[in-house]
Amino acid sequence: MTHANTAASGAPGSHAPDRRTPEKRAEDKRVLSWMLWIFGFVIVAGALAFGWKIYEFTYDLVNEDGLRFAGSHLLTYCLVAGGFFMLLLFSFLRGHFADIEKPKYELLDTEKAHDLREFA
């Protein structure tokens, strides 16, 4: 499917008319609302758990034996978390989240061009 075919097919992101009934639209809105609340709860719970773990690590570090117990684990944990944060920031600043559908079409176009070169 090419870019021109997406609008005619009614694919997500196309400008095809919405043929859903008002009841279906209301149900979709309720499902979306529930999903957003659950997503928000999971994000907040994860952030609290992450913060608690960092607190426990730092508390262990200030104890006498803390550095031997948690020092290398804390360093590894922070480096991995920082690396993922840097990748997220890099992707955001490069605009990779501006058009989520674009990479899919680029991959399909690249594969089509590769197949034409290989099998032509």
C-alpha positions in Angstrom: 0.0 0.0 0.0 1.5 3.4 -1.0 0.9 6.8 0.5 -1.8 7.5 -2.1 -3.8 4.4 -1.2 -4.0 5.1 2.5 -6.7 7.8 2.2 -8.9 5.6 0.0 -8.5 2.6 2.2 -9.7 4.3 5.4 -6.5 3.5 7.2 -5.8 5.2 10.5 -4.6 8.8 9.9 -6.5 9.0 6.6 -9.2 11.7 6.0 -11.9 9.2 5.1 -15.4 10.0 6.5 -16.2 8.6 9.9 -18.9 6.0 9.4 -19.2 4.9 13.0 -22.6 5.3 14.8 -22.8 7.8 17.7 -23.1 4.9 20.1 -19.9 3.4 18.7 -18.1 6.8 18.9 -19.2 7.1 22.6 -18.0 3.6 23.4 -14.7 4.3 21.7 -14.3 7.5 23.7 -15.0 5.5 27.0 -12.5 2.9 26.0 -9.9 5.5 25.2 -10.6 7.3 28.5 -10.1 4.0 30.5 -6.9 3.2 28.6 -5.5 6.7 29.3 -6.3 6.4 33.0 -4.7 2.9 33.2 -1.7 4.2 31.3 -1.4 7.2 33.6 -1.6 4.9 36.7 1.1 2.6 35.4 3.4 5.5 34.6 2.9 7.1 38.0 3.4 3.7 39.8 6.5 3.0 37.8 7.9 6.5 38.6 7.3 6.0 42.3 8.9 2.5 42.3 11.9 3.9 40.4 12.2 6.8 42.9 11.9 4.4 45.8 14.6 2.1 44.4 17.0 5.1 43.9 16.2 6.2 47.5 17.1 2.7 48.8 20.3 2.6 46.8 21.4 6.0 48.1 20.5 5.1 51.7 22.6 2.0 51.4 25.5 4.0 50.0 25.7 6.3 53.0 26.0 3.3 55.4 29.4 1.9 56.1 29.0 -1.2 54.0 26.8 0.5 51.4 29.5 1.3 48.9 30.6 -2.3 48.7 27.0 -3.6 48.5 25.2 -1.2 46.2 27.9 1.0 44.5 28.4 -1.0 41.4 24.7 -1.8 41.1 23.7 1.8 41.4 26.3 2.9 38.9 25.1 0.3 36.4 21.4 1.2 37.0 22.0 4.9 36.5 24.1 4.4 33.4 21.5 2.2 31.8 18.6 4.5 32.7 20.6 7.5 31.6 21.4 5.8 28.3 17.8 5.0 27.6 16.8 8.6 28.5 19.5 9.9 26.1 18.1 7.7 23.3 14.6 9.0 24.0 15.8 12.6 24.0 17.8 12.1 20.8 14.8 10.6 19.1 12.5 13.3 20.3 14.8 16.1 19.2 15.4 14.5 15.8 11.6 14.5 15.2 11.1 10.8 15.2 7.8 11.2 17.2 6.4 13.8 14.9 5.0 11.3 12.3 4.8 7.8 13.7 3.5 6.4 10.4 6.4 7.6 8.3 9.0 5.0 9.2 6.6 2.2 8.3 6.1 3.6 4.8 9.9 4.3 4.4 10.6 0.7 5.3 8.1 -0.6 2.8 9.4 1.7 0.1 13.0 0.6 0.8 12.0 -3.0 0.8 10.2 -2.6 -2.6 13.3 -0.8 -4.1 15.6 -3.5 -2.8 13.4 -6.2 -4.2 13.3 -4.4 -7.6 17.1 -4.2 -7.7 17.6 -7.8 -6.5 15.0 -9.6 -8.7 14.9 -7.3 -11.7 
